[in-house]
Amino acid sequence: MDVNAETAMAPVSLTTLRKTKMNPIRIARSWLSYRRTLSELGSLSNQTLADIGVSRYDIRTIASRSFR
């Protein structure tokens, strides 16, 4: 398995750690951004989510983009 395949299969947090070169402040900020996005989208009603074109299933995917 080559390095690119390992990176593609690695969990988001491991990939993030490699990209950030283990900078704990950047990791903490990214994690806080992830949690804030997850919380804010999770607090919206189903109707509001439908209006912006997001389903409850998509919330974690969208929030994980802020963690990368």
N, C-alpha and C positions, 0 to 999 in steps of 0.2 A: 504494500500500500504506500503510495507516495504521500508527500507532505500535504499537498492540496486536498487529497481525499480525507486525510486525517482531520484537517482543519474544517472541512465541510461537515464532517460527522461529529465534531466536538461540540459539547454543550456551549450555549451562548456565553456563559460565564468564563469558561476556559479560553474561548476565542477572544473575549474581551480582555482577559488578563494578558494574553499574548500581545494584543494590539496596543494596550496601554503601557506595556513594559513594567507591569506590576506597580504602577503609581497608585498608592492607596487613596489619595485624595480624589483623583479622577474616578476611580472605581466607586468610591462612596457617593460622589455627586451623580454618577450615572445610575447607581442603585436608587438614590432618592428620586431622581427624575422618573425612573421606571415605576416606583411605588406611587408617586404623585399622579402620573398618567393613568395607572391602573385604578386608583381610587376615584379620580375625577370622571373617567369614562364609566366606571361601575356605578356611580351615583346617578347617572342620567337615566331617565325613563326609557322604556322600550320605544315609545313613540319618537322621542327626541333622537335616539340612536338611529331609528329607521329614517328620520328626516335627513340625517347626515350620511346615510348609506353605510352604517356600521351595525353588525349584529353582535350580540353578547359573545358569540363564539370568537369574534375577531379582536376582542379587547386585549387579550394577552399578547397577540401577535403585534398589534399596534404599539402596545406599551414596551414590548421587547426591543423595538426599533430605537427607543430612547435610551436603552441600556447599552447599545453597541458602541 
